[in-house]
Amino acid sequence: MKVNYKSYWRKSGLKGNWGNIFLKQLSEHKPKNFLEIGVFCGVTAKNVCKFLKEINGDNFKYIGIDLFGGEKISNNDEIEPKFLKNQKFSNPIKNLVYNYILREKLNSLKSVENFLKEYKNNIQLIQGDSNMILKSLDLQNIEFAFIDGGHSYKTVQNDLDILYKNLKGKKSVLLCDDYGKEGEITEVKNAIDDYVKIKNLKVEVIENRFAKIIV
Ligand SMILES: C[S@@+](CC[C@H](N)C(=O)[O-])C[C@H]1O[C@@H](n2cnc3c(N)ncnc32)[C@H](O)[C@@H]1O
């Protein structure tokens, strides 16, 4: 199946061909129920919803968790994209439009809700810290989770552990960003390596960037 990750006029964590590499994973596993930890400006979310609709019609669900500019539980243990602090764009027109004319924070819940409004019946966006939120959710039906929220050791282990406990034995996919040499974050890599060792899980490295774990 041909995939085409659209970038829109917003920021995305998956630039260049990374979006297509990511969508190929969806195409391989064909989930109906998807979770993204770390929605950012919603670009991956929109691509995921479009793809899920193409393969499932209206029978799909996307759940997205993000701080959306709100408070983290701990300020010490998170590495945040610099963009979130002051929303700077290298393109001066984008800067003018978003920061001065629309005055729209692209990582706010309101902005992402509006960006995804055509999928409003199939999505659930939750504002909060995954260290708190994840344990309160019903995750039993999640077939594919993209773990790309807080990048500290503690948060990555929390996210992995809660998903593993809910999904163990279901052959669900946990795809973690920032694992391989193409964008490695040491805390992320260490958290994943330590977790899979304890639980005796296998990691497949996708294009030297994503860690794929099937639980
Ligand atoms: C790298 S960005 C995600 C990129 C996005 N997946 C994409 O493809 O465009 C990380 C996001 O995680 C969010 N985040 C950071 N710590 C978090 C936490 N503890 N719980 C939930 N979201 C968190 C940030 O607000 C940010 O929007």
The ligand as an ORCA input file, in Angstrom:
! r2SCAN-3c Opt
* xyz 0 1
  C       8.626     15.059     19.995
  S       7.070     15.753     20.384
  C       5.958     14.590     19.637
  C       5.970     14.621     18.139
  C       4.763     13.965     17.474
  N       4.622     12.585     17.847
  C       4.852     14.082     15.965
  O       5.054     13.072     15.305
  O       4.754     15.218     15.468
  C       6.882     15.401     22.084
  C       5.551     15.846     22.677
  O       5.411     15.186     23.931
  C       4.789     16.038     24.849
  N       5.183     15.590     26.212
  C       6.364     15.788     26.850
  N       6.352     15.211     28.069
  C       5.137     14.614     28.184
  C       4.516     13.857     29.212
  N       5.164     13.560     30.345
  N       3.234     13.424     29.024
  C       2.572     13.722     27.864
  N       3.124     14.423     26.849
  C       4.376     14.858     27.005
  C       5.274     17.435     24.496
  O       4.323     18.382     24.896
  C       5.433     17.322     22.964
  O       4.294     17.851     22.307
*
